[in-house]
Amino acid sequence: MENPKNPQSVKEAVEACVRQLGKLNLLSELPEAKNENPCPPSRSKYLTQQYIGAASQPREVRLRRLLAYGDEVPIYLPGNREMRLINQENSAVILECVKEADEQVVENDTRKPPSGRKKKDKEQWDSEWDEWDRKIKEEYPLLQILEEYLDPENGWELRFCAIYVLAVCVRTPCKKNLKNGFYRLAEKYVESEEDLFFFIKVATAFFGEETDKKGKKRVRRGYGRGMRRLVKRWYQRQEPEELLKRVLHVKSHYGWKHSDLIRMAHVTGEIDKEDNAAGQLTPLTVVITFLINGYNKAMALCQDKSEFGPILRVLEQHNHNGYKRESAPEVIRKLQLKVEQVRTECRQDSMTWLAMLAHMSPSEVVHRIRSLWKVESAGNSNLLLMVAANRLRAADDGIQVNPCAVAIARTNFLMASYSKKKQHATHLELGKIDSMIVKALDELLTKSIEKIGPKIKRRVVAAIHFGEAGKERCAHTHSMSAEYAAALILLSLSHQFTDFELLLFGSRNRMIPVEFPETGSINRVLELFREKNDDDRKKINPKMGAPMLWANTLFDVNRQVDAFVVITPSLKYWSGDIKGSAPLTALNAYHRTQAETGMQEQKRAKFVLCALTPMVINCAQPPRSLHAMDFTGFDVNTVFVLKKYICGAFDDMNVLPKAEC
């Protein structure tokens, strides 16, 4: 957390990234014009080549995209973002933002954090830190943006993207107060075990060099005082009994173990020192002792101490039963363990899953449907799926379940069951059990769609064209057809926004309005598709800019469109230039009409292309427009990111100061 002596270290790191990209011939298409952000987007070969113009888009827009869904460019790709972020060698926009904040002229940059903890009570100490946090955030707006995406109350589904950004900021050289601000956010919002290990994994990676006091360059990685303090305080905030349950049954996360963190951060010595000063032994000390020195020394510490009863029960259950598969259900019931707290080798038995299902929420059951089916298919018992179906039906009306997760679980289960039927045609009861679990998922899906809210005041115009590919499988979610995914997207948009309209593409670029049913049933929307998608409509090749031209012709100053959403399986059923020029030209024409009414540029209509079957498209074409975004494939977060984009969550809100040209 020391202030680096060489203020040019960030610049050198950024220039090194640019040189490396130049060696890979990824900078040949960079525009020669003056650029607010001369660095390329994050290191991804496809994204850098196809969306190279994103580097000239506002820095705040790129940062918000990275915080929200893990990429600086205007495309949402489904898949494993954690590994994609971990393997990303640089994040140019983060380095740019930290560099810009580091170069800010702050009036009270010499302000020191609160000190003198021993002379103050907890209330006074917390009050001083809260006041310091408030002033630092006012001076460094970057901290405000990070907190917006890190705070769980704001409901961002992909919080690990924001944790990734925060970890890179922590390892980037900057002013002492700014670095303290990053660590304060980490202490407050790195909450779960997964958050901590992912943060450590990213924060200890290579993100540049700095010059030490002797003038030698050294790699910035490993543990410093700030990181040790962060790890120590994380352990101090944990409930000892719950922490012990997790460490007993989970070996590691992202290549790190609890014992690794404790040793490298020197947690043991600091906690022991505090406990000795207070003249008492705490449950946390017992847990730390168990992690470092094992069962016998931990039991010796708390021998004949009745206040450690809960800790002793957890340790004894683990030791006496030896955690065998036969005793796993009993241990799970007594300790109420969650799935992630149970060892992998014990998850192969149906009795173990029955014990875990007893206290699973509907969302957890949906998430574990695939594992349940695998365990069930290994035996002939129908009990497990019956219990799972009852848990799904018992969903509380006040609990919101992600409709996309339910729909994907349903289609995955149907595909797996169909494969099993072909292999085991003699299993007579399979169809009955399948229908039971599928019916429960259908009911939960309808209920979760109907509970989407609150309504947002926006006008959204959606247009669909399947061609002859409506039955093709979505990219990433191969069990789901393009029609099914489109129906789910349309239902979610109709329940989320106050003014929703559905259009079909007709011949000669005509748009045909269709009355969208007020329902939460996805089957009703699929019936609508079958009614309207006749053979003649399958054969047409419309132009993608037709919805904007239609809205411009029927322009209503009191009902201006906020977003155009075009949904299609792929781009092979379209005519004209579909790689940006035709739809963006039509969008710009609609923007000019909106400008005549005095509407600000930032609030003008957006264009979204959802291509469900390919993994590679390029229609948004930055830097031509900040009002276009591509979506490919389908996963559990597609609809969430789409809604956030329509609502302007990735716009330039002018929180960060603009770079001087």
C-alpha positions as CSV (number, residue, x, y, z in Angstrom):
1,M,0.0,0.0,0.0
2,E,3.0,2.3,-0.3
3,N,3.0,5.1,-2.8
4,P,5.1,4.0,-5.7
5,K,8.2,6.1,-6.3
6,N,7.9,5.9,-10.1
7,P,4.6,7.4,-11.4
8,Q,5.3,6.2,-14.9
9,S,5.0,2.5,-14.0
10,V,1.4,2.2,-15.1
11,K,2.2,3.9,-18.4
12,E,5.0,1.5,-19.0
13,A,2.7,-1.5,-18.3
14,V,0.2,-0.2,-20.8
15,E,2.8,0.4,-23.4
16,A,4.1,-3.2,-22.9
17,C,0.6,-4.5,-23.5
18,V,0.4,-2.5,-26.8
19,R,3.8,-3.8,-27.9
20,Q,2.8,-7.4,-27.3
21,L,-0.5,-6.9,-29.3
22,G,1.6,-5.4,-32.1
23,K,3.7,-8.6,-32.2
24,L,0.5,-10.5,-32.7
25,N,-0.5,-8.2,-35.6
26,L,-3.7,-7.2,-33.8
27,L,-3.1,-3.4,-34.1
28,S,-3.0,-3.2,-37.9
29,E,-6.6,-1.8,-38.0
30,L,-6.2,0.9,-35.4
31,P,-7.5,4.2,-36.6
32,E,-5.0,6.9,-37.2
33,A,-7.2,9.7,-35.9
34,K,-6.8,11.2,-32.4
35,N,-8.2,8.8,-29.9
36,E,-9.3,9.4,-26.3
37,N,-8.2,5.8,-25.4
38,P,-5.2,4.8,-27.6
39,C,-5.0,1.3,-25.9
40,P,-6.7,-1.7,-27.5
41,P,-9.5,-3.5,-25.7
42,S,-8.9,-6.5,-23.5
43,R,-6.6,-9.2,-24.8
44,S,-9.0,-11.5,-26.7
45,K,-7.9,-12.2,-30.3
46,Y,-11.4,-12.4,-31.8
47,L,-12.8,-9.4,-29.9
48,T,-9.7,-7.3,-30.6
49,Q,-9.9,-8.0,-34.3
50,Q,-13.6,-7.6,-34.8
51,Y,-14.3,-4.8,-32.3
52,I,-11.0,-2.9,-32.6
53,G,-13.0,0.4,-32.8
54,A,-14.2,-0.1,-29.2
55,A,-10.9,1.4,-28.0
56,S,-12.1,4.9,-29.2
57,Q,-15.4,4.6,-27.3
58,P,-15.7,6.5,-23.9
59,R,-13.7,4.9,-21.1
60,E,-16.6,4.9,-18.7
61,V,-18.7,2.9,-21.2
62,R,-16.0,0.3,-21.6
63,L,-15.5,0.0,-17.9
64,R,-19.2,-0.5,-17.2
65,R,-19.4,-3.2,-19.7
66,L,-16.4,-5.0,-18.2
67,L,-17.9,-4.7,-14.7
68,A,-21.3,-5.9,-15.9
69,Y,-20.5,-8.9,-18.1
70,G,-16.7,-9.2,-18.4
71,D,-15.9,-7.6,-21.8
72,E,-15.1,-4.1,-22.9
73,V,-16.7,-4.5,-26.3
74,P,-20.4,-4.3,-27.2
75,I,-21.1,-8.1,-27.4
76,Y,-22.4,-10.5,-24.9
77,L,-20.9,-14.0,-25.3
78,P,-22.3,-16.9,-23.2
79,G,-20.0,-19.2,-21.4
80,N,-17.5,-19.5,-18.5
81,R,-16.5,-16.0,-17.8
82,E,-14.5,-16.8,-14.7
83,M,-11.8,-18.7,-16.7
84,R,-12.0,-16.2,-19.5
85,L,-11.2,-13.3,-17.1
86,I,-8.5,-15.3,-15.3
87,N,-6.7,-16.1,-18.6
88,Q,-7.0,-12.5,-19.8
89,E,-3.5,-11.1,-19.8
90,N,-4.4,-7.4,-19.6
91,S,-7.4,-5.2,-19.2
92,A,-6.5,-1.9,-20.8
93,V,-9.5,0.0,-19.6
94,I,-8.8,-0.8,-15.9
95,L,-5.2,0.4,-16.3
96,E,-6.4,3.5,-18.1
97,C,-8.9,4.3,-15.4
98,V,-6.5,3.8,-12.5
99,K,-3.8,5.8,-14.4
100,E,-6.3,8.7,-14.9
101,A,-7.4,8.6,-11.2
102,D,-3.7,8.4,-10.1
103,E,-2.9,11.5,-12.1
104,Q,-5.9,13.5,-10.7
105,V,-5.0,16.6,-8.8
106,V,-6.7,15.9,-5.4
107,E,-6.9,18.8,-3.0
108,N,-6.6,16.7,0.2
109,D,-4.4,13.9,-1.2
110,T,-2.3,13.9,2.0
111,R,-5.3,12.9,4.1
112,K,-4.4,10.0,6.3
113,P,-6.8,7.1,7.2
114,P,-8.0,7.0,10.8
115,S,-5.5,5.8,13.4
116,G,-5.4,5.2,17.1
117,R,-7.7,2.2,17.2
118,K,-6.9,1.2,20.8
119,K,-8.0,4.6,22.2
120,K,-11.4,4.6,20.5
121,D,-14.5,2.5,20.9
122,K,-16.0,0.6,18.0
123,E,-18.7,3.1,17.2
124,Q,-16.3,6.1,17.0
125,W,-13.8,4.0,15.0
126,D,-16.4,2.9,12.4
127,S,-17.8,6.4,12.2
128,E,-14.3,7.9,11.4
129,W,-13.8,5.2,8.7
130,D,-17.2,5.8,7.1
131,E,-16.4,9.6,6.9
132,W,-13.0,8.8,5.4
133,D,-14.6,6.5,2.8
134,R,-17.2,9.1,1.8
135,K,-14.6,11.8,1.2
136,I,-12.3,9.4,-0.8
137,K,-15.2,8.4,-3.0
138,E,-16.0,12.0,-3.7
139,E,-12.3,12.6,-4.7
140,Y,-12.0,9.4,-6.8
141,P,-15.2,8.7,-8.8
142,L,-13.7,5.4,-10.0
143,L,-14.5,4.1,-6.5
144,Q,-18.1,5.1,-6.8
145,I,-18.5,3.1,-10.1
146,L,-16.8,0.0,-8.6
147,E,-19.1,0.1,-5.5
148,E,-22.2,0.3,-7.7
149,Y,-21.4,-3.1,-9.3
150,L,-19.9,-4.7,-6.2
151,D,-22.9,-4.0,-3.9
152,P,-25.1,-7.1,-3.8
153,E,-28.2,-4.9,-3.1
154,N,-27.9,-3.5,-6.6
155,G,-28.7,-7.0,-8.0
156,W,-25.9,-7.5,-10.5
157,E,-25.9,-11.2,-11.5
158,L,-22.2,-11.4,-12.5
159,R,-20.6,-9.8,-9.5
160,F,-17.4,-11.8,-10.1
161,C,-16.7,-9.5,-13.1
162,A,-16.6,-6.5,-10.7
163,I,-14.4,-8.5,-8.2
164,Y,-12.0,-9.2,-11.1
165,V,-11.8,-5.5,-11.9
166,L,-11.2,-4.7,-8.2
167,A,-8.5,-7.3,-7.9
168,V,-6.7,-5.8,-10.9
169,C,-7.0,-2.3,-9.4
170,V,-5.5,-3.5,-6.1
171,R,-2.4,-4.8,-7.9
172,T,-1.9,-1.7,-10.0
173,P,0.5,1.0,-8.7
174,C,-1.3,4.2,-7.6
175,K,-1.5,6.8,-4.9
176,K,-1.8,5.6,-1.3
177,N,-5.2,7.0,-0.6
178,L,-6.6,5.5,-3.9
179,K,-5.1,2.1,-3.0
180,N,-6.6,2.3,0.4
181,G,-9.9,3.0,-1.2
182,F,-9.6,-0.2,-3.3
183,Y,-8.8,-2.3,-0.2
184,R,-11.7,-0.8,1.7
185,L,-14.1,-1.9,-1.1
186,A,-12.5,-5.3,-1.0
187,E,-13.0,-5.6,2.8
188,K,-16.6,-4.6,2.4
189,Y,-17.8,-6.6,-0.7
190,V,-15.5,-9.6,-0.9
191,E,-18.0,-11.7,1.1
192,S,-18.2,-15.3,0.2
193,E,-15.5,-18.0,0.0
194,E,-15.7,-18.0,-3.8
195,D,-15.3,-14.2,-3.9
196,L,-12.2,-14.4,-1.7
197,F,-10.4,-17.1,-3.6
198,F,-11.3,-15.6,-7.0
199,F,-10.0,-12.2,-5.8
200,I,-6.8,-13.8,-4.5
201,K,-6.3,-15.7,-7.8
202,V,-6.5,-12.5,-9.9
203,A,-4.8,-10.2,-7.5
204,T,-1.7,-12.4,-7.3
205,A,-1.3,-12.7,-11.0
206,F,1.2,-10.6,-13.1
207,F,-0.2,-7.1,-13.8
208,G,3.0,-5.1,-14.4
209,E,6.2,-4.1,-12.8
210,E,7.4,-1.4,-10.4
211,T,10.8,0.1,-9.5
212,D,12.0,-0.4,-6.0
213,K,14.0,2.0,-3.9
214,K,17.3,0.7,-5.3
215,G,16.1,1.3,-8.9
216,K,15.5,-2.3,-9.7
217,K,12.3,-3.5,-11.4
218,R,10.3,-6.2,-9.7
219,V,7.1,-8.0,-10.6
220,R,4.1,-6.9,-8.7
221,R,2.6,-10.1,-7.3
222,G,2.4,-11.9,-4.0
223,Y,1.3,-10.6,-0.6
224,G,1.8,-7.1,0.8
225,R,0.5,-5.5,4.0
226,G,-2.8,-4.6,2.4
227,M,-3.4,-8.1,1.2
228,R,-2.5,-9.6,4.6
229,R,-4.8,-7.2,6.4
230,L,-7.6,-8.0,3.9
231,V,-7.3,-11.8,4.4
232,K,-7.1,-11.5,8.2
233,R,-10.2,-9.3,8.4
234,W,-12.1,-11.7,6.2
235,Y,-11.5,-14.6,8.5
236,Q,-12.4,-12.4,11.5
237,R,-15.8,-11.7,10.0
238,Q,-16.7,-15.3,9.4
239,E,-18.9,-17.4,11.7
240,P,-16.5,-20.0,13.0
241,E,-18.9,-22.9,12.9
242,E,-19.9,-22.2,9.3
243,L,-16.3,-21.7,8.3
244,L,-15.4,-25.0,9.8
245,K,-18.1,-26.8,7.8
246,R,-16.8,-25.4,4.6
247,V,-13.1,-26.1,5.2
248,L,-13.8,-29.7,6.3
249,H,-15.5,-30.7,3.0
250,V,-14.1,-28.3,0.4
251,K,-10.5,-28.9,-0.5
252,S,-9.7,-25.8,-2.6
253,H,-11.0,-23.0,-4.9
254,Y,-9.1,-21.6,-7.9
255,G,-6.0,-23.5,-6.8
256,W,-5.9,-22.0,-3.3
257,K,-6.6,-23.6,0.1
258,H,-7.6,-21.9,3.4
259,S,-4.3,-23.1,4.9
260,D,-2.4,-21.4,2.0
261,L,-4.1,-18.1,2.7
262,I,-3.6,-18.3,6.4
263,R,0.1,-19.1,6.2
264,M,0.9,-16.5,3.6
265,A,-1.1,-13.8,5.3
266,H,0.2,-14.6,8.8
267,V,-3.3,-14.8,10.1
268,T,-2.4,-17.3,12.9
269,G,0.1,-15.2,14.7
270,E,-1.9,-12.0,14.6
271,I,-5.1,-13.6,15.9
272,D,-3.2,-15.5,18.6
273,K,-1.6,-12.2,19.7
274,E,-5.0,-10.5,20.0
275,D,-6.5,-13.4,21.8
276,N,-3.6,-13.5,24.3
277,A,-3.9,-9.8,24.9
278,A,-7.6,-10.2,25.6
279,G,-6.8,-13.2,27.9
280,Q,-9.3,-15.5,26.2
281,L,-9.5,-18.2,23.5
282,T,-12.0,-17.6,20.7
283,P,-13.7,-20.2,18.4
284,L,-12.0,-18.7,15.4
285,T,-8.6,-19.5,17.0
286,V,-9.7,-23.1,17.3
287,V,-10.7,-23.2,13.6
288,I,-7.4,-21.7,12.5
289,T,-5.5,-24.1,14.7
290,F,-7.4,-27.0,13.1
291,L,-6.5,-25.7,9.6
292,I,-2.8,-25.4,10.3
293,N,-2.1,-28.1,12.9
294,G,-4.9,-30.6,12.5
295,Y,-7.6,-32.3,14.6
296,N,-5.7,-33.3,17.7
297,K,-4.2,-29.9,18.6
298,A,-7.6,-28.2,17.9
299,M,-9.3,-30.6,20.3
300,A,-6.6,-30.1,22.9
301,L,-7.2,-26.3,22.8
302,C,-10.9,-26.6,23.5
303,Q,-10.9,-29.5,25.9
304,D,-13.2,-29.1,29.0
305,K,-14.6,-25.8,27.5
306,S,-18.4,-26.0,27.2
307,E,-18.6,-22.7,25.2
308,F,-17.0,-24.5,22.2
309,G,-19.8,-27.1,22.0
310,P,-20.9,-26.3,18.4
311,I,-17.3,-26.4,17.2
312,L,-16.6,-29.7,19.0
313,R,-19.7,-31.3,17.4
314,V,-18.6,-30.4,13.9
315,L,-15.1,-31.7,14.5
316,E,-16.2,-34.9,16.2
317,Q,-18.7,-35.7,13.4
318,H,-16.0,-35.3,10.9
319,N,-13.4,-37.4,12.8
320,H,-15.5,-40.2,14.2
321,N,-17.4,-41.0,11.1
322,G,-14.3,-40.6,8.9
323,Y,-16.7,-39.1,6.4
324,K,-17.5,-42.3,4.6
325,R,-20.2,-42.6,2.0
326,E,-22.3,-44.7,4.4
327,S,-22.3,-42.0,7.1
328,A,-22.6,-39.0,4.8
329,P,-26.4,-38.6,5.0
330,E,-26.3,-38.6,8.8
331,V,-23.6,-36.0,8.9
332,I,-25.4,-33.8,6.3
333,R,-28.7,-33.9,8.3
334,K,-27.0,-33.1,11.6
335,L,-24.9,-30.3,10.3
336,Q,-27.3,-29.2,7.5
337,L,-24.5,-29.1,4.9
338,K,-25.0,-27.5,1.5
339,V,-24.0,-29.3,-1.7
340,E,-20.8,-27.3,-2.1
341,Q,-19.8,-28.3,1.5
342,V,-20.0,-32.0,0.6
343,R,-17.1,-33.9,-0.9
344,T,-17.4,-34.9,-4.5
345,E,-16.9,-38.6,-3.8
346,C,-19.9,-38.6,-1.5
347,R,-22.3,-37.0,-4.1
348,Q,-22.7,-40.3,-6.1
349,D,-25.3,-41.8,-3.7
350,S,-29.0,-41.1,-3.9
351,M,-29.4,-41.2,-0.1
352,T,-26.8,-38.4,0.2
353,W,-28.8,-36.2,-2.2
354,L,-32.1,-36.9,-0.4
355,A,-30.4,-35.6,2.8
356,M,-29.3,-32.4,0.9
357,L,-32.6,-31.9,-0.8
358,A,-34.3,-31.6,2.6
359,H,-33.0,-28.0,3.0
360,M,-32.5,-26.9,-0.6
361,S,-34.2,-23.8,-2.0
362,P,-36.0,-24.0,-5.4
363,S,-33.1,-22.1,-7.0
364,E,-30.6,-24.6,-5.7
365,V,-32.7,-27.5,-6.9
366,V,-32.9,-25.9,-10.4
367,H,-29.1,-25.5,-10.4
368,R,-28.6,-29.1,-9.4
369,I,-31.1,-30.8,-11.8
370,R,-28.3,-32.2,-14.0
371,S,-26.6,-33.8,-11.0
372,L,-29.8,-35.2,-9.7
373,W,-30.6,-36.8,-13.0
374,K,-27.1,-38.4,-13.2
375,V,-27.5,-39.9,-9.7
376,E,-31.0,-41.0,-10.5
377,S,-30.1,-42.6,-13.8
378,A,-27.4,-44.7,-12.1
379,G,-30.1,-46.6,-10.1
380,N,-33.7,-47.5,-10.5
381,S,-35.2,-45.5,-7.7
382,N,-37.8,-42.8,-8.5
383,L,-37.7,-41.3,-5.0
384,L,-35.1,-38.6,-5.7
385,L,-36.9,-36.9,-8.6
386,M,-40.2,-37.1,-6.7
387,V,-38.6,-35.2,-3.8
388,A,-37.0,-32.7,-6.2
389,A,-40.4,-32.1,-7.9
390,N,-42.0,-31.5,-4.5
391,R,-39.3,-29.0,-3.5
392,L,-39.9,-27.1,-6.8
393,R,-43.6,-26.9,-6.1
394,A,-43.0,-25.7,-2.6
395,A,-41.4,-22.4,-3.9
396,D,-42.5,-19.5,-1.8
397,D,-44.4,-16.8,-3.7
398,G,-41.9,-14.2,-2.2
399,I,-38.8,-15.9,-3.7
400,Q,-37.8,-14.9,-7.2
401,V,-36.2,-17.6,-9.3
402,N,-34.3,-16.8,-12.5
403,P,-36.7,-17.9,-15.4
404,C,-33.7,-18.5,-17.7
405,A,-32.2,-20.9,-15.2
406,V,-35.5,-22.8,-14.9
407,A,-36.0,-23.0,-18.7
408,I,-32.4,-24.3,-19.2
409,A,-32.8,-26.9,-16.5
410,R,-36.0,-28.1,-18.1
411,T,-34.6,-28.4,-21.6
412,N,-31.4,-30.1,-20.3
413,F,-33.4,-32.6,-18.3
414,L,-35.6,-33.4,-21.3
415,M,-32.6,-33.9,-23.6
416,A,-30.9,-36.2,-21.0
417,S,-34.2,-38.1,-20.4
418,Y,-34.7,-38.6,-24.2
419,S,-31.2,-40.0,-24.5
420,K,-31.9,-42.4,-21.6
421,K,-35.2,-43.6,-23.1
422,K,-33.4,-44.6,-26.3
423,Q,-30.8,-46.6,-24.3
424,H,-33.2,-48.1,-21.7
425,A,-36.6,-48.6,-23.4
426,T,-37.6,-51.2,-20.8
427,H,-37.7,-48.6,-17.9
428,L,-41.5,-48.3,-17.8
429,E,-41.7,-45.7,-15.0
430,L,-39.4,-43.2,-16.6
431,G,-42.1,-41.4,-18.6
432,K,-44.2,-40.9,-15.5
433,I,-41.3,-39.5,-13.4
434,D,-40.1,-37.4,-16.3
435,S,-43.5,-35.8,-16.6
436,M,-43.6,-35.2,-12.9
437,I,-40.3,-33.2,-12.8
438,V,-41.0,-31.5,-16.1
439,K,-44.4,-30.4,-14.9
440,A,-42.9,-29.0,-11.7
441,L,-40.4,-27.1,-13.8
442,D,-43.1,-25.8,-16.1
443,E,-45.1,-24.5,-13.2
444,L,-42.1,-22.8,-11.6
445,L,-41.1,-21.3,-15.0
446,T,-44.6,-19.7,-15.4
447,K,-44.6,-18.5,-11.8
448,S,-41.2,-17.0,-12.1
449,I,-42.1,-15.1,-15.4
450,E,-45.3,-13.7,-13.9
451,K,-43.3,-12.4,-10.9
452,I,-40.9,-10.4,-13.1
453,G,-41.0,-6.8,-12.0
454,P,-41.3,-4.0,-11.2
455,K,-42.5,-2.6,-14.6
456,I,-40.0,-0.2,-16.2
457,K,-41.3,2.8,-18.2
458,R,-39.8,2.1,-21.6
459,R,-41.1,1.4,-25.1
460,V,-39.5,-1.8,-26.5
461,V,-40.1,-3.0,-30.1
462,A,-39.1,-6.6,-30.7
463,A,-38.9,-8.1,-34.2
464,I,-38.4,-11.8,-34.9
465,H,-37.4,-13.8,-38.0
466,F,-36.6,-17.5,-37.9
467,G,-36.4,-18.4,-41.5
468,E,-36.1,-22.1,-41.7
469,A,-33.9,-22.4,-38.5
470,G,-36.4,-22.1,-35.7
471,K,-35.6,-25.6,-34.5
472,E,-31.8,-25.1,-34.5
473,R,-30.0,-25.3,-31.2
474,C,-28.8,-22.3,-29.3
475,A,-25.1,-21.7,-29.0
476,H,-23.8,-22.7,-25.5
477,T,-27.2,-24.0,-24.4
478,H,-27.5,-26.8,-26.9
479,S,-30.6,-28.4,-25.4
480,M,-32.7,-25.3,-26.2
481,S,-34.1,-24.4,-29.6
482,A,-33.9,-20.9,-31.1
483,E,-37.7,-20.6,-30.9
484,Y,-37.9,-21.6,-27.3
485,A,-35.1,-19.1,-26.3
486,A,-36.8,-16.3,-28.4
487,A,-40.1,-17.0,-26.6
488,L,-38.4,-16.7,-23.2
489,I,-36.8,-13.4,-24.2
490,L,-40.1,-12.0,-25.5
491,L,-42.0,-13.0,-22.3
492,S,-39.3,-11.5,-20.1
493,L,-39.4,-8.2,-22.0
494,S,-43.2,-8.0,-22.1
495,H,-43.4,-8.5,-18.3
496,Q,-40.5,-6.1,-17.6
497,F,-41.4,-3.0,-19.7
498,T,-44.6,-1.1,-19.7
499,D,-44.9,-0.6,-23.5
500,F,-43.9,-3.8,-25.5
501,E,-44.7,-4.4,-29.1
502,L,-44.0,-7.5,-31.3
503,L,-43.4,-7.2,-35.1
504,L,-42.9,-9.9,-37.8
505,F,-41.0,-9.3,-41.0
506,G,-43.2,-9.5,-44.1
507,S,-42.4,-9.4,-47.8
508,R,-40.9,-6.2,-49.4
509,N,-39.6,-5.1,-45.9
510,R,-43.1,-4.6,-44.5
511,M,-43.4,-4.9,-40.7
512,I,-46.5,-6.7,-39.4
513,P,-47.6,-5.9,-35.8
514,V,-48.7,-8.9,-33.8
515,E,-50.7,-8.8,-30.6
516,F,-48.6,-10.4,-28.0
517,P,-50.5,-12.6,-25.5
518,E,-50.7,-11.4,-21.9
519,T,-49.5,-14.6,-20.4
520,G,-46.7,-16.2,-18.4
521,S,-46.9,-19.5,-20.4
522,I,-44.1,-20.1,-22.8
523,N,-46.2,-22.7,-24.6
524,R,-48.7,-20.0,-25.6
525,V,-45.9,-18.0,-27.3
526,L,-44.6,-21.1,-29.1
527,E,-48.2,-21.6,-30.5
528,L,-48.1,-18.0,-31.7
529,F,-44.9,-18.7,-33.5
530,R,-46.4,-21.8,-35.2
531,E,-49.4,-19.8,-36.3
532,K,-47.5,-16.9,-37.8
533,N,-44.4,-18.6,-39.2
534,D,-45.9,-20.0,-42.4
535,D,-43.9,-21.4,-45.3
536,D,-44.0,-18.1,-47.3
537,R,-42.5,-16.2,-44.3
538,K,-39.8,-18.7,-43.9
539,K,-38.5,-18.1,-47.4
540,I,-38.2,-14.3,-47.3
541,N,-34.9,-12.5,-46.7
542,P,-35.8,-9.2,-45.0
543,K,-33.5,-6.3,-44.2
544,M,-32.5,-5.8,-40.6
545,G,-33.1,-2.1,-40.6
546,A,-36.8,-2.5,-41.4
547,P,-38.1,-2.1,-37.8
548,M,-36.3,1.3,-37.5
549,L,-37.7,2.5,-40.9
550,W,-41.2,1.3,-39.8
551,A,-40.9,3.3,-36.5
552,N,-39.6,6.4,-38.3
553,T,-42.6,6.3,-40.7
554,L,-45.1,6.0,-37.8
555,F,-43.1,8.3,-35.5
556,D,-45.1,9.4,-32.5
557,V,-43.4,12.1,-30.3
558,N,-45.3,10.8,-27.2
559,R,-44.4,7.1,-27.8
560,Q,-40.8,7.2,-28.9
561,V,-39.0,3.8,-29.1
562,D,-36.3,3.2,-26.4
563,A,-35.0,0.0,-27.9
564,F,-35.3,-2.2,-31.0
565,V,-34.6,-5.9,-30.4
566,V,-34.1,-8.1,-33.4
567,I,-34.2,-11.9,-32.6
568,T,-33.0,-14.4,-35.2
569,P,-31.3,-17.8,-35.1
570,S,-28.5,-16.7,-37.4
571,L,-27.5,-14.1,-40.1
572,K,-27.9,-16.3,-43.2
573,Y,-31.6,-15.5,-43.7
574,W,-31.2,-11.7,-44.2
575,S,-30.6,-9.6,-47.3
576,G,-28.4,-6.5,-47.7
577,D,-25.4,-5.5,-45.5
578,I,-26.2,-7.1,-42.2
579,K,-22.8,-6.4,-40.7
580,G,-23.8,-3.1,-39.2
581,S,-24.3,-0.5,-42.0
582,A,-27.9,-1.2,-42.9
583,P,-29.3,-1.4,-39.4
584,L,-27.1,1.3,-38.0
585,T,-28.0,3.6,-41.0
586,A,-31.7,3.1,-40.3
587,L,-31.0,3.6,-36.5
588,N,-29.2,6.9,-37.3
589,A,-32.2,8.1,-39.3
590,Y,-34.5,7.4,-36.4
591,H,-32.0,9.3,-34.1
592,R,-32.2,12.3,-36.4
593,T,-36.0,12.3,-36.1
594,Q,-35.6,12.0,-32.3
595,A,-33.1,14.9,-32.3
596,E,-35.7,17.2,-33.9
597,T,-37.8,16.7,-30.7
598,G,-34.9,17.9,-28.5
599,M,-34.0,14.4,-27.1
600,Q,-30.5,14.1,-25.8
601,E,-28.2,11.8,-27.7
602,Q,-27.6,9.5,-24.8
603,K,-31.4,8.8,-24.4
604,R,-32.0,8.0,-28.0
605,A,-33.1,4.5,-29.2
606,K,-30.8,1.5,-28.9
607,F,-30.5,-1.4,-31.3
608,V,-30.0,-5.0,-30.1
609,L,-29.3,-8.0,-32.3
610,C,-29.8,-11.4,-30.7
611,A,-28.4,-14.1,-32.9
612,L,-29.1,-17.3,-31.0
613,T,-27.2,-20.1,-32.9
614,P,-23.8,-18.6,-33.8
615,M,-21.0,-17.7,-31.3
616,V,-19.5,-15.1,-33.6
617,I,-21.2,-12.0,-35.1
618,N,-20.3,-8.4,-35.6
619,C,-23.2,-6.1,-36.2
620,A,-22.7,-3.4,-33.6
621,Q,-19.4,-2.2,-35.2
622,P,-17.8,0.3,-32.8
623,P,-17.0,3.1,-32.8
624,R,-19.8,4.0,-35.3
625,S,-22.5,3.9,-32.6
626,L,-22.8,3.6,-28.9
627,H,-26.4,2.6,-29.3
628,A,-25.9,-0.9,-30.7
629,M,-25.0,-4.2,-29.0
630,D,-24.7,-7.8,-30.1
631,F,-25.9,-10.9,-28.2
632,T,-24.9,-14.4,-29.3
633,G,-26.1,-17.8,-28.1
634,F,-28.1,-18.1,-24.8
635,D,-27.3,-18.7,-21.2
636,V,-28.8,-17.9,-17.8
637,N,-27.7,-14.2,-17.8
638,T,-28.6,-13.3,-21.4
639,V,-32.0,-11.7,-20.5
640,F,-30.6,-9.9,-17.5
641,V,-27.8,-8.2,-19.4
642,L,-30.2,-7.4,-22.2
643,K,-32.6,-5.6,-19.8
644,K,-29.7,-3.7,-18.2
645,Y,-28.5,-2.5,-21.6
646,I,-32.0,-1.3,-22.6
647,C,-32.3,0.6,-19.3
648,G,-29.0,2.4,-20.1
649,A,-26.8,0.7,-17.5
650,F,-23.8,0.8,-19.9
651,D,-24.2,4.4,-21.0
652,D,-21.6,7.2,-20.4
653,M,-23.0,8.8,-17.2
654,N,-20.1,11.2,-17.0
655,V,-19.0,10.0,-13.6
656,L,-15.3,9.7,-14.6
657,P,-13.5,12.8,-15.7
658,K,-12.8,13.0,-19.4
659,A,-9.2,12.7,-20.6
660,E,-7.7,15.8,-22.1
661,C,-7.2,15.6,-25.9
